[in-house]
Amino acid sequence: MYDKVVKEAQDNMKPVLDMVAINSEAVEKLVKQQANYMSELLNAGLNQARTVSQAKDPTAAVEAQKVYVEEMSSKLMEAAKQNLDVMMEAKDALAKVVETSVKDVQSKVGKVK
């Protein structure tokens, strides 16, 4: 009897544990991406400061700054896309867990009637 109650409790908690695992994995991916982005942005900023400081005239400095801004804009857009991909992947996985759980509950309710 006790084993049955424990197994039922574990089965009932499985969707919650699955959702926690999905969210944890998504957060881990996002944190890793953010750390990579910050490192890349820091290095790009240092390189840009070096490039601008070595420019021979204001026109070259402005041109270097223009190129830098365009590159950073592109990189930030790609970063946002990658972040969105991770979140959409997690959302889809969570939706699947919920859908499966609802079907399980409906099947159990149907058996009780």
Phi and psi in degrees as GROMACS dihedral restraints (atoms count N, CA, C in turn):
[ dihedral_restraints ]
;  ai    aj    ak    al  type     phi  dphi    fc
    3     4     5     6     1   -60.7    20    10
    4     5     6     7     1   -43.1    20    10
    6     7     8     9     1   -61.2    20    10
    7     8     9    10     1   -38.4    20    10
    9    10    11    12     1   -65.1    20    10
   10    11    12    13     1   -42.1    20    10
   12    13    14    15     1   -64.9    20    10
   13    14    15    16     1   -43.3    20    10
   15    16    17    18     1   -64.2    20    10
   16    17    18    19     1   -44.5    20    10
   18    19    20    21     1   -63.1    20    10
   19    20    21    22     1   -41.5    20    10
   21    22    23    24     1   -64.4    20    10
   22    23    24    25     1   -40.7    20    10
   24    25    26    27     1   -64.0    20    10
   25    26    27    28     1   -41.8    20    10
   27    28    29    30     1   -63.7    20    10
   28    29    30    31     1   -43.4    20    10
   30    31    32    33     1   -62.5    20    10
   31    32    33    34     1   -39.4    20    10
   33    34    35    36     1   -69.5    20    10
   34    35    36    37     1   -29.2    20    10
   36    37    38    39     1   -87.1    20    10
   37    38    39    40     1   -13.2    20    10
   39    40    41    42     1   -54.8    20    10
   40    41    42    43     1   -46.4    20    10
   42    43    44    45     1   -59.6    20    10
   43    44    45    46     1   -38.1    20    10
   45    46    47    48     1   -65.6    20    10
   46    47    48    49     1   -44.7    20    10
   48    49    50    51     1   -64.6    20    10
   49    50    51    52     1   -38.1    20    10
   51    52    53    54     1   -62.6    20    10
   52    53    54    55     1   -41.3    20    10
   54    55    56    57     1   -66.2    20    10
   55    56    57    58     1   -39.5    20    10
   57    58    59    60     1   -62.1    20    10
   58    59    60    61     1   -43.4    20    10
   60    61    62    63     1   -64.0    20    10
   61    62    63    64     1   -41.4    20    10
   63    64    65    66     1   -63.2    20    10
   64    65    66    67     1   -46.3    20    10
   66    67    68    69     1   -64.9    20    10
   67    68    69    70     1   -40.5    20    10
   69    70    71    72     1   -62.5    20    10
   70    71    72    73     1   -42.9    20    10
   72    73    74    75     1   -64.3    20    10
   73    74    75    76     1   -41.3    20    10
   75    76    77    78     1   -63.9    20    10
   76    77    78    79     1   -44.6    20    10
   78    79    80    81     1   -62.2    20    10
   79    80    81    82     1   -42.3    20    10
   81    82    83    84     1   -60.4    20    10
   82    83    84    85     1   -44.6    20    10
   84    85    86    87     1   -62.7    20    10
   85    86    87    88     1   -44.2    20    10
   87    88    89    90     1   -64.8    20    10
   88    89    90    91     1   -41.8    20    10
   90    91    92    93     1   -63.5    20    10
   91    92    93    94     1   -42.7    20    10
   93    94    95    96     1   -63.0    20    10
   94    95    96    97     1   -44.3    20    10
   96    97    98    99     1   -61.7    20    10
   97    98    99   100     1   -44.3    20    10
   99   100   101   102     1   -63.4    20    10
  100   101   102   103     1   -39.9    20    10
  102   103   104   105     1   -63.1    20    10
  103   104   105   106     1   -42.2    20    10
  105   106   107   108     1   -64.2    20    10
  106   107   108   109     1   -41.8    20    10
  108   109   110   111     1   -63.3    20    10
  109   110   111   112     1   -44.0    20    10
  111   112   113   114     1   -62.9    20    10
  112   113   114   115     1   -42.4    20    10
  114   115   116   117     1   -62.3    20    10
  115   116   117   118     1   -45.4    20    10
  117   118   119   120     1   -64.0    20    10
  118   119   120   121     1   -42.6    20    10
  120   121   122   123     1   -65.6    20    10
  121   122   123   124     1   -40.0    20    10
  123   124   125   126     1   -62.9    20    10
  124   125   126   127     1   -47.6    20    10
  126   127   128   129     1   -63.1    20    10
  127   128   129   130     1   -40.9    20    10
  129   130   131   132     1   -64.7    20    10
  130   131   132   133     1   -39.9    20    10
  132   133   134   135     1   -64.4    20    10
  133   134   135   136     1   -41.9    20    10
  135   136   137   138     1   -64.9    20    10
  136   137   138   139     1   -43.5    20    10
  138   139   140   141     1   -62.4    20    10
  139   140   141   142     1   -39.4    20    10
  141   142   143   144     1   -66.4    20    10
  142   143   144   145     1   -42.0    20    10
  144   145   146   147     1   -60.3    20    10
  145   146   147   148     1   -41.0    20    10
  147   148   149   150     1   -64.2    20    10
  148   149   150   151     1   -44.5    20    10
  150   151   152   153     1   -62.9    20    10
  151   152   153   154     1   -45.7    20    10
  153   154   155   156     1   -67.0    20    10
  154   155   156   157     1   -38.6    20    10
  156   157   158   159     1   -68.7    20    10
  157   158   159   160     1   -23.9    20    10
  159   160   161   162     1   -93.8    20    10
  160   161   162   163     1    -2.2    20    10
  162   163   164   165     1   -63.2    20    10
  163   164   165   166     1   140.1    20    10
  165   166   167   168     1   -80.9    20    10
  166   167   168   169     1   -25.4    20    10
  168   169   170   171     1  -147.4    20    10
  169   170   171   172     1   166.5    20    10
  171   172   173   174     1   -61.1    20    10
  172   173   174   175     1   -34.6    20    10
  174   175   176   177     1   -63.5    20    10
  175   176   177   178     1   -42.3    20    10
  177   178   179   180     1   -65.1    20    10
  178   179   180   181     1   -38.3    20    10
  180   181   182   183     1   -66.0    20    10
  181   182   183   184     1   -43.4    20    10
  183   184   185   186     1   -64.5    20    10
  184   185   186   187     1   -42.6    20    10
  186   187   188   189     1   -63.3    20    10
  187   188   189   190     1   -42.1    20    10
  189   190   191   192     1   -63.2    20    10
  190   191   192   193     1   -39.6    20    10
  192   193   194   195     1   -66.3    20    10
  193   194   195   196     1   -39.1    20    10
  195   196   197   198     1   -62.0    20    10
  196   197   198   199     1   -46.2    20    10
  198   199   200   201     1   -62.0    20    10
  199   200   201   202     1   -42.7    20    10
  201   202   203   204     1   -61.0    20    10
  202   203   204   205     1   -46.6    20    10
  204   205   206   207     1   -63.5    20    10
  205   206   207   208     1   -41.0    20    10
  207   208   209   210     1   -64.3    20    10
  208   209   210   211     1   -43.2    20    10
  210   211   212   213     1   -64.6    20    10
  211   212   213   214     1   -43.5    20    10
  213   214   215   216     1   -66.4    20    10
  214   215   216   217     1   -38.7    20    10
  216   217   218   219     1   -60.7    20    10
  217   218   219   220     1   -44.9    20    10
  219   220   221   222     1   -63.2    20    10
  220   221   222   223     1   -44.2    20    10
  222   223   224   225     1   -65.5    20    10
  223   224   225   226     1   -39.3    20    10
  225   226   227   228     1   -68.5    20    10
  226   227   228   229     1   -36.5    20    10
  228   229   230   231     1   -65.0    20    10
  229   230   231   232     1   -41.7    20    10
  231   232   233   234     1   -64.6    20    10
  232   233   234   235     1   -40.1    20    10
  234   235   236   237     1   -62.6    20    10
  235   236   237   238     1   -43.7    20    10
  237   238   239   240     1   -62.4    20    10
  238   239   240   241     1   -40.8    20    10
  240   241   242   243     1   -63.1    20    10
  241   242   243   244     1   -44.1    20    10
  243   244   245   246     1   -64.7    20    10
  244   245   246   247     1   -39.3    20    10
  246   247   248   249     1   -63.5    20    10
  247   248   249   250     1   -43.4    20    10
  249   250   251   252     1   -63.9    20    10
  250   251   252   253     1   -38.9    20    10
  252   253   254   255     1   -60.0    20    10
  253   254   255   256     1   -43.5    20    10
  255   256   257   258     1   -63.3    20    10
  256   257   258   259     1   -43.9    20    10
  258   259   260   261     1   -67.8    20    10
  259   260   261   262     1   -38.0    20    10
  261   262   263   264     1   -68.0    20    10
  262   263   264   265     1   -38.4    20    10
  264   265   266   267     1   -61.8    20    10
  265   266   267   268     1   -44.0    20    10
  267   268   269   270     1   -65.1    20    10
  268   269   270   271     1   -42.4    20    10
  270   271   272   273     1   -60.3    20    10
  271   272   273   274     1   -44.4    20    10
  273   274   275   276     1   -63.4    20    10
  274   275   276   277     1   -42.3    20    10
  276   277   278   279     1   -65.2    20    10
  277   278   279   280     1   -41.1    20    10
  279   280   281   282     1   -64.9    20    10
  280   281   282   283     1   -41.1    20    10
  282   283   284   285     1   -61.9    20    10
  283   284   285   286     1   -38.3    20    10
  285   286   287   288     1   -65.3    20    10
  286   287   288   289     1   -42.0    20    10
  288   289   290   291     1   -61.6    20    10
  289   290   291   292     1   -45.5    20    10
  291   292   293   294     1   -63.6    20    10
  292   293   294   295     1   -44.9    20    10
  294   295   296   297     1   -60.2    20    10
  295   296   297   298     1   -45.3    20    10
  297   298   299   300     1   -63.2    20    10
  298   299   300   301     1   -41.0    20    10
  300   301   302   303     1   -64.6    20    10
  301   302   303   304     1   -41.7    20    10
  303   304   305   306     1   -63.5    20    10
  304   305   306   307     1   -43.0    20    10
  306   307   308   309     1   -62.6    20    10
  307   308   309   310     1   -40.5    20    10
  309   310   311   312     1   -62.7    20    10
  310   311   312   313     1   -44.9    20    10
  312   313   314   315     1   -63.7    20    10
  313   314   315   316     1   -42.8    20    10
  315   316   317   318     1   -62.9    20    10
  316   317   318   319     1   -39.2    20    10
  318   319   320   321     1   -67.7    20    10
  319   320   321   322     1   -37.0    20    10
  321   322   323   324     1   -68.4    20    10
  322   323   324   325     1   -40.1    20    10
  324   325   326   327     1   -65.9    20    10
  325   326   327   328     1   -38.9    20    10
  327   328   329   330     1   -63.6    20    10
  328   329   330   331     1   -33.1    20    10
  330   331   332   333     1   -73.9    20    10
  331   332   333   334     1   -28.6    20    10
  333   334   335   336     1   -72.9    20    10
  334   335   336   337     1   -34.0    20    10
